Amino acid sequence: MGSAGSQALRAAVAVGRRVGLPVRDPVVLSDAFNLVVHLAPSPVVARVPTVTARLRPDVLEWVRREIAVGTHLDATTDLADPGPHRHGGFVVGLWRHLAVDRERRPTAQEAGRALAALHTQLRSCPVELPRLGPPFADIDAVVTAPGLAGLDRADAEQLGREAAALRERLLPDPEPAGSPAAQVLHGDAHPGNLVAAPAGWRWVDLEETCRGPVRWDLAVLRGTRRLDGAAAVAAYALALGLPPVADAELADLLALRRLQARCAQLLLASDAVQPSIPRGSRAGSQPSSTTAVRKA
């Protein structure tokens, strides 16, 4: 196979073997913004940015931050150096393999409680991260190179103006007194990134981790169409003994999420960045379909 996806698969396998893992039957778990490969029979998963690498030229730094936060959460592998590793122009991170129940989906209450538990774990995370870096970086990348996402110049300029207005309100310099405290966040806390593991619900896909107010993760959860976002946010507040969070408090963050999601959908619709390996494929097999993940 000559596609970027097959090259990323070869990079994942090569890195696994280079660090001493027995990799004999690698299985593709997903191929959308990243190629995710179980390096079977090792209990290790490799994540290789593909679409996101086109959007984020400094992808090595993104993966470094993701791995640092994942290590704090005991999510990276302890069988080898988790990385980031380079191979063939790709960046690879190594994670613990989770035996997840892919048929089980969280309820709104479960998702809210799981996010509350994650934020509690992340309060002590010492990793230095950009404040709301991923959403603004993704939007800026599309605005400065609209052809990447199939945008015309007028649409890109309008997108830039909307992002600039939100940046002024959400990232004032200096921060006014009484601003919500910033902490390490998941960054992309929608239910598609919450899986049913043997030990309970587990958040995965930390590539958009950042610092910011917890309301950013709440806005992502509130905006999902996969479950009742309002009920999930209410469950979050209840789990932590906090006052209810009104939609009005999330308005600007919800608007930022919509802009970021629009950019992601434009990228996935672009012929240049279509994923090319179906979930469940094994090394050496031919792809027969594509798998897409939406940010919702």
Backbone torsions as a table, in degrees:
resi	resn	phi	psi	omega
1	MET	NA	137.1	-176.7
2	GLY	-106.0	6.0	-175.7
3	SER	-75.9	162.2	174.6
4	ALA	-60.9	-34.3	178.8
5	GLY	-63.3	-43.2	179.8
6	SER	-69.2	-32.9	175.9
7	GLN	-66.1	-39.6	177.5
8	ALA	-64.7	-37.8	177.4
9	LEU	-62.6	-43.8	178.5
10	ARG	-63.7	-37.8	178.4
11	ALA	-63.6	-42.5	179.5
12	ALA	-60.9	-45.6	-179.6
13	VAL	-64.7	-43.7	-178.6
14	ALA	-62.5	-42.0	179.3
15	VAL	-65.0	-44.5	179.0
16	GLY	-56.6	-46.4	180.0
17	ARG	-68.3	-35.4	-178.4
18	ARG	-64.2	-33.7	-179.2
19	VAL	-90.6	7.8	172.3
20	GLY	94.5	13.0	179.4
21	LEU	-85.9	141.6	173.8
22	PRO	-76.3	107.7	-178.5
23	VAL	-118.1	104.5	-177.9
24	ARG	-119.7	-24.0	-174.7
25	ASP	-142.2	62.8	-176.5
26	PRO	-63.7	140.8	-177.7
27	VAL	-126.3	127.7	177.2
28	VAL	-74.9	122.1	178.2
29	LEU	-91.0	-34.6	175.9
30	SER	-161.4	157.3	179.6
31	ASP	-150.7	88.4	177.3
32	ALA	-132.5	-93.6	176.3
33	PHE	-79.4	-27.6	177.0
34	ASN	-134.6	151.1	168.7
35	LEU	-89.0	126.5	-179.3
36	VAL	-119.0	122.6	-170.9
37	VAL	-129.4	127.5	170.0
38	HIS	-80.3	118.1	-177.7
39	LEU	-84.7	58.1	-176.5
40	ALA	-61.4	144.6	7.4
41	PRO	-86.1	4.1	178.1
42	SER	-64.8	143.4	176.4
43	PRO	-81.7	54.0	-174.1
44	VAL	-134.5	140.9	176.0
45	VAL	-115.7	134.0	174.5
46	ALA	-101.6	134.6	174.5
47	ARG	-114.4	127.7	-177.6
48	VAL	-127.2	111.2	176.9
49	PRO	-61.7	131.1	178.1
50	THR	-121.1	-76.9	175.3
51	VAL	-59.4	-44.3	-178.2
52	THR	-65.0	-26.8	177.9
53	ALA	-67.5	-30.0	176.6
54	ARG	-72.4	-33.7	-178.6
55	LEU	-81.0	-27.6	-172.8
56	ARG	-123.6	91.8	-177.8
57	PRO	-58.4	-30.0	178.9
58	ASP	-91.7	43.1	-172.3
59	VAL	-60.6	-29.7	178.7
60	LEU	-58.9	-41.8	179.4
61	GLU	-68.0	-38.1	176.9
62	TRP	-60.3	-45.4	-178.9
63	VAL	-68.7	-37.0	177.2
64	ARG	-58.9	-45.1	179.8
65	ARG	-65.5	-42.4	179.8
66	GLU	-59.2	-44.4	-178.9
67	ILE	-68.6	-37.9	179.3
68	ALA	-61.9	-43.6	178.6
69	VAL	-70.6	-40.2	177.8
70	GLY	-60.9	-35.8	178.1
71	THR	-66.6	-38.9	176.0
72	HIS	-59.1	-34.3	-178.4
73	LEU	-90.5	5.3	-178.6
74	ASP	59.4	38.9	-178.8
75	ALA	-103.9	-18.1	178.5
76	THR	-83.6	160.2	-178.8
77	THR	-68.4	148.3	172.2
78	ASP	-110.6	11.9	178.9
79	LEU	-91.0	-10.8	-179.3
80	ALA	-164.1	171.5	175.0
81	ASP	-62.9	120.6	-177.4
82	PRO	-69.4	-14.2	177.6
83	GLY	105.6	-160.9	10.7
84	PRO	-75.8	147.3	177.7
85	HIS	-112.2	152.9	175.1
86	ARG	-113.2	142.6	172.0
87	HIS	-161.4	124.8	174.4
88	GLY	58.0	32.6	-179.5
89	GLY	86.3	-0.2	178.8
90	PHE	-108.3	157.8	175.3
91	VAL	-113.6	132.1	-172.8
92	VAL	-126.7	132.4	171.8
93	GLY	-115.0	149.2	-176.0
94	LEU	-116.7	130.8	-171.7
95	TRP	-130.3	160.5	173.5
96	ARG	-65.9	139.6	173.4
97	HIS	-82.9	131.6	177.9
98	LEU	-109.2	131.3	174.5
99	ALA	-82.4	91.2	-172.7
100	VAL	-99.6	153.7	174.0
101	ASP	-91.0	99.7	-174.3
102	ARG	-73.3	-13.8	179.5
103	GLU	-86.1	-16.9	-176.3
104	ARG	-89.7	134.1	179.4
105	ARG	-120.4	141.9	-178.9
106	PRO	-72.4	147.0	168.8
107	THR	-77.8	169.1	177.3
108	ALA	-58.8	-41.8	-178.6
109	GLN	-66.0	-41.5	178.6
110	GLU	-64.8	-40.6	179.7
111	ALA	-65.4	-43.0	179.4
112	GLY	-63.3	-44.3	179.6
113	ARG	-66.9	-37.2	179.7
114	ALA	-66.4	-37.7	178.1
115	LEU	-68.6	-37.4	176.4
116	ALA	-61.6	-42.4	178.9
117	ALA	-65.3	-40.3	178.9
118	LEU	-62.9	-46.2	-179.8
119	HIS	-61.2	-35.9	176.8
120	THR	-62.8	-43.0	177.6
121	GLN	-64.4	-36.9	-173.8
122	LEU	-81.5	-12.1	-179.2
123	ARG	-60.0	-31.1	-178.1
124	SER	-94.8	5.8	-177.7
125	CYS	-73.6	123.7	-174.4
126	PRO	-90.0	1.8	-173.3
127	VAL	-66.3	131.9	176.8
128	GLU	-80.3	125.7	-176.5
129	LEU	-137.1	152.7	177.3
130	PRO	-69.6	142.7	179.8
131	ARG	-73.5	116.5	-177.0
132	LEU	49.5	37.6	-176.1
133	GLY	-63.7	-50.4	-173.0
134	PRO	-58.8	-49.6	-177.5
135	PRO	-62.2	-42.8	179.9
136	PHE	-68.8	-36.9	179.4
137	ALA	-64.8	-42.0	-179.9
138	ASP	-64.6	-43.6	-179.8
139	ILE	-65.8	-44.1	-179.9
140	ASP	-60.0	-37.7	-179.4
141	ALA	-63.3	-40.4	179.1
142	VAL	-72.1	-38.1	180.0
143	VAL	-64.4	-40.8	-176.8
144	THR	-80.9	-19.6	177.5
145	ALA	-136.8	67.3	-173.2
146	PRO	-59.7	-27.5	179.8
147	GLY	-61.3	-26.6	179.2
148	LEU	-59.7	-34.3	-177.2
149	ALA	-111.0	11.0	178.1
150	GLY	73.2	23.2	178.6
151	LEU	-90.3	145.5	170.5
152	ASP	-85.4	168.3	-172.8
153	ARG	-62.0	-40.2	-178.2
154	ALA	-62.5	-44.0	179.0
155	ASP	-65.2	-38.5	179.0
156	ALA	-65.0	-40.2	179.4
157	GLU	-65.6	-39.5	177.6
158	GLN	-64.7	-42.4	176.5
159	LEU	-59.5	-41.3	179.1
160	GLY	-64.2	-39.2	179.5
161	ARG	-66.4	-41.8	179.2
162	GLU	-63.8	-41.9	179.9
163	ALA	-66.0	-39.6	-179.1
164	ALA	-63.6	-40.3	178.9
165	ALA	-64.6	-40.5	178.4
166	LEU	-68.9	-37.9	179.0
167	ARG	-62.1	-39.6	-179.2
168	GLU	-64.1	-37.3	-178.7
169	ARG	-81.2	-36.0	-173.6
170	LEU	-91.0	-24.7	-178.9
171	LEU	-126.2	57.8	-179.9
172	PRO	-65.7	148.0	178.8
173	ASP	-129.2	113.4	2.4
174	PRO	-81.4	166.3	176.6
175	GLU	-65.9	127.7	177.8
176	PRO	-68.6	152.6	177.2
177	ALA	-59.0	141.2	178.6
178	GLY	85.6	4.7	177.2
179	SER	-64.9	149.1	178.9
180	PRO	-56.7	138.3	-179.1
181	ALA	-64.6	143.6	178.7
182	ALA	-95.8	143.7	174.2
183	GLN	-145.3	173.8	175.0
184	VAL	-68.4	135.6	-177.9
185	LEU	-122.0	164.1	170.7
186	HIS	-65.8	-50.0	177.0
187	GLY	98.7	-24.0	-178.6
188	ASP	-144.9	53.7	-167.7
189	ALA	-84.5	60.1	171.7
190	HIS	-97.9	162.0	-172.8
191	PRO	-62.0	-21.8	177.2
192	GLY	-65.2	-18.4	178.1
193	ASN	-101.4	16.2	178.0
194	LEU	-119.2	116.0	-173.2
195	VAL	-117.5	152.9	179.2
196	ALA	-88.6	102.2	178.4
197	ALA	-99.6	166.3	-179.6
198	PRO	-55.6	-33.6	-178.3
199	ALA	-90.2	5.0	-179.8
200	GLY	123.6	-171.4	-178.5
201	TRP	-68.4	136.5	-176.4
202	ARG	-134.2	129.2	176.2
203	TRP	-81.5	135.1	179.0
204	VAL	-126.0	178.8	177.1
205	ASP	59.3	74.5	-176.6
206	LEU	-94.2	17.8	-172.5
207	GLU	-63.0	-22.1	-179.2
208	GLU	-103.0	21.1	177.8
209	THR	-58.2	144.0	-177.4
210	CYS	-160.5	176.5	169.4
211	ARG	-99.7	151.4	179.1
212	GLY	166.7	-178.7	175.3
213	PRO	-70.6	146.5	179.9
214	VAL	-59.0	-17.9	-179.7
215	ARG	-65.6	-20.2	175.4
216	TRP	-65.0	-49.5	176.7
217	ASP	-62.2	-36.4	178.0
218	LEU	-65.1	-38.1	178.5
219	ALA	-64.9	-40.4	177.4
220	VAL	-61.7	-45.1	179.3
221	LEU	-67.1	-40.4	179.9
222	ARG	-63.5	-34.7	-174.8
223	GLY	-83.6	-2.2	-177.4
224	THR	-68.6	151.9	173.7
225	ARG	-106.2	5.8	-176.5
226	ARG	-86.8	-17.8	177.6
227	LEU	-158.2	-177.7	-179.8
228	ASP	-77.5	97.5	-175.9
229	GLY	-62.3	-37.7	179.5
230	ALA	-63.0	-41.8	179.0
231	ALA	-66.6	-34.8	178.8
232	ALA	-66.1	-43.2	178.5
233	VAL	-64.3	-39.1	177.7
234	ALA	-63.7	-39.5	179.0
235	ALA	-66.2	-35.9	176.5
236	TYR	-59.8	-52.1	-178.4
237	ALA	-61.5	-41.0	-179.7
238	LEU	-63.5	-40.5	-178.2
239	ALA	-63.5	-31.3	-177.6
240	LEU	-101.9	3.1	-179.6
241	GLY	67.3	34.0	-178.6
242	LEU	-102.4	159.5	174.2
243	PRO	-64.4	154.7	177.4
244	PRO	-56.9	147.4	179.2
245	VAL	-103.2	114.8	-178.6
246	ALA	-79.4	151.9	178.2
247	ASP	-58.2	-31.9	-179.5
248	ALA	-61.7	-31.0	179.0
249	GLU	-72.7	-17.6	-177.5
250	LEU	-105.5	1.6	-167.4
251	ALA	-55.1	-51.3	-177.9
252	ASP	-66.4	-37.2	179.4
253	LEU	-69.6	-36.0	174.5
254	LEU	-64.1	-39.0	178.3
255	ALA	-65.2	-40.1	177.8
256	LEU	-64.0	-42.3	179.1
257	ARG	-61.7	-41.0	179.9
258	ARG	-62.7	-40.1	178.1
259	LEU	-64.6	-44.0	179.3
260	GLN	-62.9	-43.5	-179.9
261	ALA	-63.7	-36.6	177.9
262	ARG	-62.0	-43.4	178.8
263	CYS	-61.6	-42.1	179.9
264	ALA	-63.0	-43.2	-179.4
265	GLN	-67.0	-37.5	176.5
266	LEU	-62.9	-39.6	179.0
267	LEU	-65.8	-44.2	-179.6
268	LEU	-66.6	-27.0	178.4
269	ALA	-79.8	-14.3	-178.6
270	SER	-73.2	133.0	-179.8
271	ASP	-58.8	-28.4	-173.9
272	ALA	-73.9	-16.8	-173.6
273	VAL	-126.5	22.6	178.2
274	GLN	-64.5	133.4	173.2
275	PRO	-62.9	153.3	-169.4
276	SER	-130.4	-1.9	-178.2
277	ILE	-125.7	121.9	-178.7
278	PRO	-73.1	151.5	176.7
279	ARG	-59.7	138.7	-179.6
280	GLY	93.8	-7.9	178.6
281	SER	-67.7	149.0	176.4
282	ARG	-112.2	155.9	-178.1
283	ALA	-54.2	130.9	178.7
284	GLY	94.7	-11.8	178.2
285	SER	-84.2	159.4	-179.0
286	GLN	-94.1	137.3	178.8
287	PRO	-71.3	145.4	178.5
288	SER	-123.6	-9.6	-179.7
289	SER	-159.6	179.1	178.2
290	THR	-122.6	158.5	178.2
291	THR	-122.9	126.0	179.5
292	ALA	-118.7	144.6	178.3
293	VAL	-119.9	126.9	177.6
294	ARG	-100.1	151.1	179.3
295	LYS	-85.2	89.4	-179.7
296	ALA	-159.2	NA	NA
